[in-house]
Amino acid sequence: VSSIFLIGFMGAGKTSVGQILARRMGLRLADCDALIQKLTGMTIGEIFAREREPGFRRIEAKVLREVAGGSGQVVAVGGGAPAHGDNMRLLRSSGTVVWLRASPQELWQRLRSVSDRPMLRPPTGGRASSASDRRARMEKLLAARIPYYSEAHVTVDVSGLTPAQAASRAREQIRKVRVELGERSYDILIDSGLLETFSSTIAKLRPITSAAVITHPKLDRLYGGAVREGLRELSIPAITLAVPPGERSKSFRQIQKLQACLVRAGLDRGSVIIALGGGVIGDLAGFAAATYMRGIRFVQVPTTLLAQVDASVGGKVAVNLPEAKNMVGSFHQPSLVLADLDTLRTLPRRHVRAGLAEVVKHGIVADEDLFRFVEQRAPELLGLDPLALQYVVGCSCRIKAQVVAADEREGGLRAILNFGHTVGHALESASGYRHLLHGEAISAGMVAASRLASRLGLFDSDQAERVEALLSRLGLPARASADCGELLTFMARDKKARAGRLRMILPRRIGCVTIVDDVPESELTRVLSKLS
Ligand SMILES: NC(=O)c1ccc[n+]([C@@H]2O[C@H](COP(=O)([O-])OP(=O)(O)OC[C@H]3O[C@@H](n4cnc5c(N)ncnc54)[C@H](O)[C@@H]3O)[C@@H](O)[C@H]2O)c1
């Protein structure tokens, strides 16, 4: 289990909000200041008087390191800690960091009468300070810390809220990621038990005239009942359309069959399609929604880790042609994404690993702290620990949401999310989509891209080894048997090949990738020949 870290300025209510949040979530509260006092046998004021600020920060960093290694806890972090040393990086790679943000006015109201805050006192030897001096000192300190607080995963505005209200808001926001696309904006909810509260969540999309649940027979048996029950509670008439599992269902033939059923069931422009399944269902049902009556709303209920961290977000929907995968599709954003972490309990292990490949991808592309979290918490993730899963799904969705908001139709930036995909897609094509899962192909593709980047002098070879080591710990392949010439042919056909030149996304360091337009074929061949 990982942790939730509450950060923010003194007076923001980290301890009082933390107590309530921990109780409601069934977690422990760890209060860093209390732990420091216990360790030293001194009050914070006494430590400041004796050790000065640098001495206090050293003790604080030590306590934070110990706490960060723990689990199943809400941690109230000292107000200044995020602004010192590597603390913020430590917190971000150990759990979800939540900034309790209060306005300067509100903070001053809460702090004006307290006298035990060493950071608000005048420097030693200074004259006793007036209220306006103290306020100026508070505002200066706050301004200096805001850039660090802003690196939190989640920001909760607590101005004007009681601790209980702030805890409710924090809990709500920890499980929510918003994709900002103007009037097509939508929420991604990430939590356990979401299917149990399906009706209250879906109610926000009303009016809904009718619904069609598109799924696989097995998933219908496992989760269809909860979805239908939720719709029944809202008196929304619904049909269920179950298609066979597998990539072959992402076809025009299947789309035509589905559309005929939608017409026969009388779905209209006020209807909603519910995609209950992994990436295959999301892509297929999404494309059905994008094209039925020139586009109706749809809700993603992703049930594979790969779909929760990637495929269900961003609105790419498609079917395959015999000639090429995902060749015919559209950009059609869902109205809502419900990632119920409980559904992963029935997902075969191999698919859990494959989903983690996309998490590692997000780490390499944009967030070294996420990568480090996976390095540290691989056993918990493979064991489906809910807080660890919420962290990786949340981080992945936040990255994807930001990229999609900046470049919805892949005019430029969005291409970075294709890291590992150029070689990965070629491997999938070469295997006829039979032997490798998508995530497994991406794993081998990321290894190839990392090795290539290191051969080209873009990426340190020890970092390339770090990538391989993590994928191997997750049980993901670094190799795949395929003929090098065949792979190159598929890559040349790849949509990402521009004007005859091969475009690839290559890492510069973990957390940062670059688009390279003129990959030297000789180097690529060397790397590909070592893949099998
Ligand atoms: N649109 C996008 O942005 C995007 C991104 C990545 C991948 N994709 C697409 O996603 C597809 C791969 O998706 P996937 O890896 O989720 O595979 P998938 O949808 O084929 O699901 C894998 C298998 O697991 C079963 N399953 C799903 N959820 C389950 C659960 N909770 N319990 C038990 N069994 C369950 C399914 O029935 C299926 O047999 C590919 O077609 C790929 O092109 C799309």
The ligand as a Gaussian input file, in Angstrom:
#p B3LYP/6-31G(d) Opt

LIG

0 1
 N       -7.763000       4.164000     -28.178000
 C       -6.587000       4.211000     -27.646000
 O       -6.087000       5.275000     -27.304000
 C       -5.846000       2.934000     -27.412000
 C       -4.659000       2.939000     -26.669000
 C       -4.016000       1.719000     -26.424000
 C       -4.565000       0.540000     -26.911000
 N       -5.721000       0.572000     -27.627000
 C       -6.320000      -0.667000     -28.149000
 O       -6.679000      -1.467000     -27.037000
 C       -6.716000      -2.835000     -27.440000
 C       -6.073000      -3.686000     -26.374000
 O       -6.810000      -3.502000     -25.197000
 P       -6.666000      -4.457000     -23.934000
 O       -5.241000      -4.744000     -23.687000
 O       -7.472000      -3.842000     -22.865000
 O       -7.260000      -5.841000     -24.422000
 P       -8.745000      -6.401000     -24.596000
 O       -9.747000      -5.340000     -24.675000
 O       -8.686000      -7.362000     -25.715000
 O       -8.977000      -7.220000     -23.246000
 C       -8.144000      -8.297000     -22.948000
 C       -8.911000      -9.550000     -22.543000
 O       -9.253000      -9.459000     -21.185000
 C      -10.628000      -9.693000     -20.984000
 N      -11.017000      -8.823000     -19.889000
 C      -11.150000      -7.489000     -19.913000
 N      -11.387000      -7.017000     -18.696000
 C      -11.432000      -8.076000     -17.870000
 C      -11.661000      -8.225000     -16.483000
 N      -11.819000      -7.184000     -15.686000
 N      -11.684000      -9.464000     -15.969000
 C      -11.467000     -10.535000     -16.760000
 N      -11.234000     -10.468000     -18.076000
 C      -11.217000      -9.241000     -18.623000
 C      -11.262000      -9.345000     -22.301000
 O      -12.478000     -10.013000     -22.446000
 C      -10.202000      -9.799000     -23.276000
 O      -10.328000     -11.170000     -23.508000
 C       -6.034000      -2.898000     -28.792000
 O       -7.004000      -3.072000     -29.779000
 C       -5.383000      -1.523000     -28.933000
 O       -5.313000      -1.093000     -30.269000
 C       -6.367000       1.724000     -27.877000

